[in-house]
Amino acid sequence: MAKGLDLSAAHILVTGGAGFIGSNFVHHLRREFPGARVTVLDKLTYAGNLANLDSVKDDAGYRFLKGDICDRDRVAEAMRDCDVVVNFAAETHVDRSIENAQEFLLTDTVGVFVLLEEARRVGVKRFVQVSTDEVYGEILSGEATEEAPLLARNPYAASKIGGDRLAYAYFATYGVPTIVTRCSNNFGPYQFPEKLIPLFVTNALEDKPLPVYGSGKNVRDWIHVADHCRAIVALLEADDTEGMTFNIAGGNERSVLEIAGAILAHLKKPATLLTHVTDRPGHDRRYAIDAARLARATGFQPSVPFEKGIADTIDWYVSRRDWWEPIRTGEFRHYYERTYGSR
């Protein structure tokens, strides 16, 4: 039996820890396991932001290293003396992967290989590869279990399959104690405003159009980032999770139009802000996953109701203009015009 870990005094490497989910995971670790040590390795690309980690920057149990997971030397430095690796480092936005797939393949597949090689060399106790429900592709009915075929329809999802399956291969071939997680759409604080919810919230706050691809009837399952963090910890602490893949779901299927409507209603903004634009290529109509295996292995159930989570998230962006207004300039503005300007 592979015993679960005691994280109370562990040294945990969080790659991509200055990004949205990674920074929330770091905050969760520092709050729940104050005796643990946390090292963050982040390349600080456009979506990485040290401001996300301001509240922990002076903690004695925290250190930050700037670096690329494709850089073997930097990875070796970051992983030195670590017990656990949780890999959030990834290029994640589908639109950007359509525009430039190479960066996604390098980070999401080759970077995972570099991390796994070092994890094998140093003998970490657990390695979590954070994947995505998008690897299953379009699920028009029912829910995908972990045994469902991987049918990615965009370069981002395809690149995540590469890292996902490499992690399993390193368990099967070399005995590296990997866990693969495939989570549905996250929402919450610190999410870069190119993603749906923060994009719509910040646009609405500036009385700008909310660009809805196609019909807006595309459906996703939504989970609050705090629940995602709890699920990963539950898997690290559970027995016999090594070499396994786990879906993490929120049980909150909502269409783009439903999300937009909730945001506009909460902010008391007019529905006329909704603007339908030309759909993107290969836009999957629905994702849905079955998370029963996770519940059986850990007892985990999401605890943040969608209505409360979305309201709290909107209010966070309302109160944190200091965080997002500087981001929505420069590179973001150029990206936004490239993506939506001609639609």
TAQUI-V285272 format. One record per helix or strand of 2 or more residues. SS is the DSSP state (H for helix, E for strand). FROM is the first residue (numbers start at 1). LEN is the number of residues. Records with the same first field share a line. If there is no record, write none. Layout:
SS = FROM-LEN  FROM-LEN
//
This chain:
H = 7-3  20-13  50-7  72-8  94-6  101-22  133-4  155-20  196-10  225-13  256-12  271-3  292-7  306-14  321-4  331-10
E = 11-5  37-6  62-5  84-4  126-7  178-6  185-3  210-4  219-6  244-5  253-3  274-4
//
